[in-house]
Amino acid sequence: MKNPAKRNGRENRLWTLFQVFFKISAVSVGGGLTMLPLMDREFVEKRNWMSESDMVDVVAIVQSVPGIIAVNMAILIGQRTAGLAGALVASLGVVIPPVVVIVVIAALLFQLSGNATADHIFTGVRAAVSALILLSVIKMSKSILKGPIPIVIALVGFLLLVVFDVDAVGLIVASAFAGVLIAGIRRLRKKTLASCAEEEKGK
Amino acid sequence: MTLLQMYLLFVKLGAFTFGGGYAMIPLFQTELVNNYHFMTNAQFANFVALAQVTPGPVGLNAATYVGYQCGVQNIGGMFGGAIGGVVGTLGVMTPSLILVTLIAYFIQVFKENAIVKAVLSGIRPATLGLIAAAVIFFAETSVFTAPLRNLWTSGQTFGISWQGGLIFALVLFVEWKWKLNLIYVLIASAILSYFLYQI
């Protein structure tokens, strides 16, 4: 190696990435964007490895690609701060705590139902979970349901799933096509409007 | 189901999960309950409830858990289960590892691409519909007394369980007002339901 100090710094950086993601993952229950403020503190404020606008990019992108948000976030931040090795190390750090916990739970607890008392407790917890999800639907709808088209797509999707029990993967694919189709129609309309206006001018 | 088939199933689920968290519930439910019978509806709902109080996202937890069961079947023992758990987890991560790494190199292009924007303008509201469907999925087995799906053909009568309804209303109110830590809310509702269902 030409520059041992640099190499050492890089290894340190990878180790730090692993540690930070491991730590955040172990303490943030539920995953997803709940990890964001912690990551912001670690990488932007404390270490200055990324700028605030880099972080905004990360948030925008992890929500626009498929996959689990926490994993996407680790890959992206790891890649931006330490390249491909960083992406691998960070995603490893983020998945190890939950994998260990779930393997232990699965090994100790083979049955998720069957015991009357446990079933009753779980029934109550399911009622609580449905309230929590409803709250996140309300929160998200403020930023997503702008205008009639998103409202129609969300409503149709909801009804197809709940009433007609359609395949969720098919619904995602269909909605992607709908998005492209609507954008295409808008573009065409804009073009024809523009050409109409030009004709008017010509007269 | 072999480990390879299970791996590929989670690759597929990872590739179609948008918006993370609750949006994956209908997706995972279709595959794990309806198509492959890894667990029953109630077991799946219980698992998701349990996953809320363990570290890590629900989708990742489900991949590890189902992978564990599959590993026990194929290899046997806790060791086989652990291997299966790792395989399932890798499956759900595979699409992310490929896509996000690629995108990271072309971040500017991706952010301003018209087709990407158009695709997302369709997927985002659909994801909201998926999450809203997850509310119904949980309420069907706790707040309501009969599933809404095929209600008119199943002949069951629709009603609301008072215990489930009470917990639902309480959690909705408390979280709306004070935004407490989810773990405490779930533990409190577990204790509350222990007493309510004895009445």
Interface residues (C-beta under 8 A of the other chain):
Chain A: S25 A26 V27 S28 V29 G30 G31 G32 L33 D57 A60 I61 V62 Q63 S64 V65 P66 G67 I68 I69 A70 V71 N72 I75 L76 Q79 R80 L84 A87 S91 V94 V95 P97 P98 V99 V101 I102 V103 I105 A106 A107 L112 S113 T117 D119 H120 I121 F122 T123 G124 V125 R126 A127 A128 V129 S130 A131 L132 I133 L134 L135 S136 V137 M140 S141 I144 L145 I149 P150 I151 I153 A154 L155 V156 G157 F158 L160 L161 V162 V163 D165 D167 A168 V169 L171 I172 V173 A174 S175 A176 F177 A178 G179 V180 I182 A183 G184
Chain B: K12 G14 A15 F16 T17 F18 G19 G20 G21 Y22 P26 L27 Q29 T30 M39 T40 A42 Q43 A45 N46 F47 V48 A49 L50 A51 Q52 V53 T54 P55 G56 P57 V58 G59 L60 N61 T64 Y65 Y68 Q69 M78 G81 A82 G85 V86 T89 V92 M93 P95 S96 L97 L99 V100 T101 I103 A104 Y105 I107 F110 K111 A114 I115 V116 K117 A118 V119 L120 S121 G122 I123 R124 P125 A126 T127 L128 G129 L130 I131 A132 A133 A134 V135 I136 F137 F138 A139 T141 S142 V143 L148 R149 N150 Q163 G164 G165 I167 F168 A169 V171 L172 E175 W176 L182 I183 V185 L186 S189 A190 L192 S193 Y194 L196 Y197
